[in-house]
Amino acid sequence: MTYCVGMMLDRGLVLMSDTRTNSGVDNISTFRKMYHWEIPGERIIAVMTAGNLATTQAVISQLEERNKAPSERNNSLLEADTMFQVATIVGNLLQDTISSRAADSGQSAAAGTFNATMIVAGQIAGMEPRLFLIYPEGNFIEASFDTPFFQIGETKYGRPILIRGYDRAMTFEAAVKLMTVSFDSTLKANLSVGLPLDLLVIQRDTFTPLHERRIDGTDPYFQAVSTGWGEALRQALDALPDYQMEQALQAAAE
């Protein structure tokens, strides 16, 4: 399992992913799930992956090969005219990879054994930053004012925090803090999501990462947020009205 979040802001894009993969409690590994390519001054494109590791690595490897030798025939992300075309290329490649691997194993693609989902984000000069969620079938949806962020992988534990805290006008720093809390809550609830985390901040019209780093368990900021969030939750709980058991029982009796 994994957890990845892509968020659209007025200022640009913020992406975060974990790095844990596992096929059982005794077989846990670390693999990068965030990748990006750029042409300074012209475009920056990022992809995050979740699902079958062999499928996602095959897709990323093919994208890497295409980007090394871009041409009109090989559908390179670095040659696509729009981010919509970028999402289409990734979606088609994901669908083809899933179908091919299912056929090789004698399974139906509908079985889901080789399924994966991806988040595609980026900007091409002269156009708006865009964010897409790619499904295993190859189709996709785009982020909007109604749906300003996407999650893939183990989404349920961190989603309530994002919904309550998100503001499209928030700063990059505030967005990173919000994502860190979302990831910390997911890490606490599910062992299939794990450190280190990869962070990428893309400022509008810069076409190169504004900020990029890997966050591990010894990171002072992550430790401070994790500890502070736990304490803040306990204080908030203590501040809420206490449940009056005797009054409830009396009311029930009446």
Buried (B, 14 or more C-beta within 10 A) or exposed (E): BBBBBBBBBEBBBBBBBBBBBBEEEEEEEEEBBBBBBBBEEEBBBBBBBBBBBEBBBBBBEBBEEBBEEBEEEBBBBBBBEEBBBBBBBBBBBBBBBBBBBBEEEEEEBEEEBBBBBBBBBBBBEEEEBBBBBBBBBBEBEBBEEEEBBBBBBBBEBBBEBBEEBBEEEBEBEBBBBBBBBBBBBBBEEBEBBBBBBBBBBBBBEBBBBBEBBEBEEEBEEBEEBBEEBEEEEEEEEEEEEEEEEEEEEEEEEE
